[in-house]
């Protein structure tokens, strides 16, 4: 048995549901109940959330044969650009993922990402040797102080593993950062710059309160705050600006170091406000509820949506 996000199950023909946007990555979850206790995560050790939840997404379970058959189906072949394993952090789940990677590679040519908690460079190397093209080591928190408040373990150890892996396996390492855990825009922008300077792919998430977690009563970041960080990330990733050019006041990003007309030209199509991370990843409604504010757009923005994002960015 394996868990798929509800949208993935739709693409694989395992669930007949109505969705606004299909995932272009098959999101798979291996394991339940992490041995870590992150305050925002439904899979945390002491979480009271449903065991089939991760962020706001439900992950129903399916038999191995049905899942593998779905991977070979026409809709999956037409839609999916990537396979992503979300691995609950325990030894059994990581071992099971290695088996699943081998199975999946026999049924699809789509590139594979594993988002896990490897403890050593050797574990990362083993995943890459199995044919995984990206290993994502989630840092989540932008500073050691925020990490200490919302996660288990050591920010410094996780950061060191991330950067050592990037040096050893260039172009194959990614990370996740969650905006809205208490960091400033200045802290987040400088960390994003540091990570890209080391060749690490960054996926941005907006903090999302989930019922049953320790942070369930906290608010998502203000949309303007998230839009500024998205724009900073996009400009850094595209090599159009650097964080040391940006202007900040009391931690807030006020100036991207570019003339206004050039900034608008770079951001006018709205690409900066789409889901970020590995190629082919769009994570529909991971941070959102359908019909409500879109933090990460899972598709190209309309002209009206791009114009609105630009206006929000400037508030």
Residue, then its C-alpha position, 0 to 999 in steps of 0.5 A: x500500500x502507498x498513500x497518494x495526494x488526493x489530486x494525484x489519485x485523480x490523475x492516476x484514475x484511482x479517485x473520481x473527484x472534481x479538481x480545479x487544477x491537476x497536479x503535474x507531479x505525482x505526490x506520494x507519502x511513505x510512512x506515518x507519524x514522524x519521530x520529529x515533532x514539528x509544530x506545523x506538521x500533521x505528521x508530527x510525533x505529538x500531532x492530533x491531526x488525522x494520520x492521512x493528512x499532510x498540510x491541508x492535503x489528504x493522502x488516501x491509501x491504495x494497493x501497490x498494483x493499482x497505483x503502479x497500473x495508474x502510473x502507466x495510464x494515459x492521463x498520468x502519461x500526459x499530465x505527470x512531469x515528476x514523481x515526488x516521495x514525501x517521506x515521514x522521517x523514520x528509518x523504516x520509511x526511508x528504507x521503504x522509499x528505496x524499494x518504491x523508487x525501484x518499482x516506480x522506475x520500472x513503470x515511468x520515465x518521469x524524474x523522481x524527487x525524494x523529500x526526506x530526512x537523510x542523516x548522512x551523505x551516504x544515505x543521500x548518495x544511495x538515493x541518487x544511485x537508485x536514479x533519484x534526480x533530486x534529494x530534498x532536505x527540508x530546512x523549513x525555518x530561516x533562522x536557528x532561533x525560529x527552528x528552535x521554536x517550531x522544529x526538533x533537532x539542530x538548525x546548524x546540523x541540518x544546514x551543514x548536511x544540506x550544504x555538504x550534500x550540495x558540494x558533494x552532489x552538485x545540482x541534485x539537492x533541494x530544500x523547503x523554506x516556510x514563510x511566516x514562522x516568525x522570521x523577517x523578510x530580510x532573514x529569508x531573502x539572505x538565506x535564499x541567496x545563500x542557498x542558491x549561491x551553493x546550487x541548492x534548489x529552493x521551494x517556498x511554502x506559506x505557513x499553513x495552520x492545520x487542525x491538530x498541530x501545535x500551530x493550528x491557531x496561528x495565522x498564515x503570513x499576510x499575502x503582501x509579505x509572502x508576495x515580497x518573499x516570492x518576488x525576492x526568490x524569483x529574482x535571485x533564482x533568475x539571477x536578476x538581483x541579489x539580496x545584498x542589493x535589496x533595501x530593508x527597514x526593520x526586516x521588511x523588504x522595501x526595495x529590490x535594487x532595480x528600477x521600478x519599470x525593470x522590476x515590473x517587466x520581470x514580474x508582470x507575467x506572474x511567474x514569480x508567484x507560481x509554485x517553486x521548487x523542482x521542475x514540474x512541481x505545482x502542488x495544487x492547494x498545498x497552502x490554500x483552500x479552493x476558492x480562497x486566496x492563492x499563495x502559490x499558483x499551480x498554473x500560469x496566472x491570468x493577466x488579472x491575477x498577475x496584475x493583482x499580485x503586483x499590486x499586493x506586492x507593492x503594499 
